[in-house]
Each structure stands twice: as C-alpha cells, then as structure tokens.
Amino acid sequence: MLAAIIFVATSGCTWNQLPPGFGPSGVTAFRRFTEWSQARVWAKLHRLVLDELGARGELDWSRCAIDSVSVRALKGGR
C-alpha cells in the first residue's frame, strides 16, 4: 500500500492510473491515503525519520529551510 501511495505521489499519475502491479486498486490506495492522512501518519513518519537521522548524526540543520505561503486578504479581511 505504501509503495502504491508513494508511486502516485512521485509519478504524477492519478489514483485511477495506478498500475495493477501494485496490488491494491487506485480507489483502495486513495482511501488508505486519506485514512492515514487523517491519522497524521505522514507527520509521525517524518518525525521518526528526522529522529533516526539525527541520532546517526546525519542531519545538517544549517541546510534546512522553512517554507510558508501568504495569502492576501481581500476587501480588508483579517
């Protein structure tokens, strides 16, 4: 399931274009992706990877960047 989700995320294909070799259908992979997103699996996995790399001394925080998006408030909104 994870391989199917990663394939869709990195290849640019749609869930319906998921090759059958991955096993699950695109609908099933999308449903699992949605469930895992709601359960914050991706944030937890990201944290685990950072913790593991940090424990090994393989992180160079001088090369990190923080990204943000700003949206203009229309009509004087907050």
C-alpha positions in Angstrom: 0.0 0.0 0.0 2.8 2.4 0.9 4.6 1.8 -2.4 1.4 2.5 -4.3 0.8 5.8 -2.5 4.4 6.8 -3.0 4.2 5.9 -6.7 1.1 8.2 -7.2 2.8 11.0 -5.2 6.0 10.9 -7.2 4.9 9.9 -10.7 2.1 12.4 -11.1 -0.4 9.8 -12.2 -3.9 9.8 -10.8 -5.2 7.2 -8.4 -7.1 5.5 -11.3 -3.9 5.2 -13.3 -2.1 3.2 -10.6 -0.6 0.2 -12.4 -2.1 -3.2 -11.4 1.3 -4.5 -10.3 1.0 -2.7 -7.0 -1.9 -4.9 -5.9 -4.5 -2.5 -4.5 -6.8 -0.6 -6.7 -6.5 3.1 -7.0 -9.7 3.6 -5.0 -8.3 1.4 -2.2 -5.0 3.2 -2.2 -6.7 6.6 -2.1 -8.9 5.5 0.7 -5.9 4.3 2.7 -4.0 7.5 1.9 -7.0 9.6 3.2 -7.2 7.5 6.4 -3.5 7.7 7.1 -3.6 11.5 6.4 -6.4 12.0 8.9 -4.4 9.8 11.5 -1.4 12.1 10.9 0.7 9.1 9.8 2.8 11.2 7.4 3.7 13.7 10.1 4.6 10.9 12.5 6.7 9.1 9.8 8.5 12.3 9.0 9.3 12.8 12.7 10.6 9.3 13.0 12.9 9.7 10.0 14.3 13.0 11.3 14.8 11.5 14.8 16.7 8.5 13.3 18.9 10.7 11.0 19.6 13.0 14.0 20.6 10.1 16.2 23.1 9.0 13.5 24.4 12.5 13.1 23.3 12.6 9.5 21.3 15.9 9.7 22.8 19.2 8.6 20.5 21.7 10.1 22.5 24.5 8.5 20.9 23.4 5.2 17.3 23.4 6.4 14.6 25.8 5.2 11.2 26.9 6.4 8.6 27.5 3.8 5.3 29.3 4.1 2.6 30.7 2.0 0.9 34.1 2.4 -2.5 34.9 1.0 -3.7 38.4 0.6 -6.9 39.2 2.5 -9.4 40.6 0.1 -11.7 43.5 0.9 -9.9 44.4 4.2 -10.4 41.0 5.8 -8.2 39.7 8.5 
